[in-house]
Amino acid sequence: MPKTRVNQIDLHYITVGAGPDVVMLHGLLGNLAVWHLHIVPELRREFRITAYDLRGHGYSDVTRSGYSTDEMARELEGLLDALGIERPYLVGHSFGADIGLNLALLCPERIRGLVLIDPTLPALVDQRKSTDWVGWKYWVAKLEEVGLRVPPDKQTDLSYLLNLSVETPKFYGPARGLPRRREPLLNLLRNTTLVEDYEKVESLTLDSIRGITTPTLLVSGERSQFLGTYAFLRETLPNCTSRLMPGGEHFGPLEQPGYLATHMRAFFHHVMTDGRKPFLLGSADDSSDAFEAAGVGD
């Protein structure tokens, strides 16, 4: 089980393949396996892919604090240094996408290109604290789908829903239907500052994002509860191509890995050949119906 020491903690990682470097970052309460089910096998013949477990996740060390996107971005920079990775493409899902975007702000010279899959952005957390946020109903419906009833007074309670989510079986992959390893996840939620740190807005402010010029592919599911973030980044990032996955929700790496692998491969090759020109692959897939359904305006 390969690990490397970064900022006084051990980070678990796996590197496979050969070619230009790609580094992949999973989302909150996930681990590096999300990439290895489908996407890594699709891309490893053309790229050298490093996926790692974020601090506190998978087989990486758990610490009491240190989970803001600024801190995690600096940790990612340390991982690149430790592994001798000079200028990779970064691929991040959800919280992992936020970390990659933060590193592009802090160290733009270290990143060749960004793939952001359904990012969330701490700076937009107030949108998600509203009782009208579409994500609450989606979340409650997913829990009740597996028989976990959510009391009416808890249906917009972030801490309650996170803890209850640990009780759900796995929804995707060959382990679909099997129970999760509850104890490590509960420890992370209850005994660290992960949730509080996730909401910290440090250098990655809404205004600062306008200055990130790294070539970026932005992808969200057309039924994602984070379409507000997608709409903001689509309009704000100056060197961004956006795509909506037809029928997709929040977990694109598991829901539609083939779609993502195809678009990633084309994007990486485009940046290698001439990243100054717009990246075009098929239609933009930006359905106004999806935005209207999620209450997102243009």
Secondary structure as GFF3:
##gff-version 3
##sequence-region A 1 298
A	DSSP	beta_strand	3	6	.	.	.	ID=ss1
A	DSSP	beta_strand	9	17	.	.	.	ID=ss2
A	DSSP	beta_strand	21	25	.	.	.	ID=ss3
A	DSSP	alpha_helix	33	36	.	.	.	ID=ss4
A	DSSP	alpha_helix	39	43	.	.	.	ID=ss5
A	DSSP	beta_strand	48	52	.	.	.	ID=ss6
A	DSSP	alpha_helix	69	83	.	.	.	ID=ss7
A	DSSP	beta_strand	89	93	.	.	.	ID=ss8
A	DSSP	alpha_helix	95	106	.	.	.	ID=ss9
A	DSSP	three_ten_helix	108	110	.	.	.	ID=ss10
A	DSSP	beta_strand	113	117	.	.	.	ID=ss11
A	DSSP	three_ten_helix	122	124	.	.	.	ID=ss12
A	DSSP	alpha_helix	125	129	.	.	.	ID=ss13
A	DSSP	alpha_helix	134	145	.	.	.	ID=ss14
A	DSSP	three_ten_helix	152	154	.	.	.	ID=ss15
A	DSSP	alpha_helix	158	165	.	.	.	ID=ss16
A	DSSP	alpha_helix	182	191	.	.	.	ID=ss17
A	DSSP	alpha_helix	194	198	.	.	.	ID=ss18
A	DSSP	alpha_helix	206	209	.	.	.	ID=ss19
A	DSSP	beta_strand	216	221	.	.	.	ID=ss20
A	DSSP	alpha_helix	227	236	.	.	.	ID=ss21
A	DSSP	beta_strand	240	245	.	.	.	ID=ss22
A	DSSP	alpha_helix	252	255	.	.	.	ID=ss23
A	DSSP	alpha_helix	257	274	.	.	.	ID=ss24
A	DSSP	alpha_helix	288	293	.	.	.	ID=ss25
###
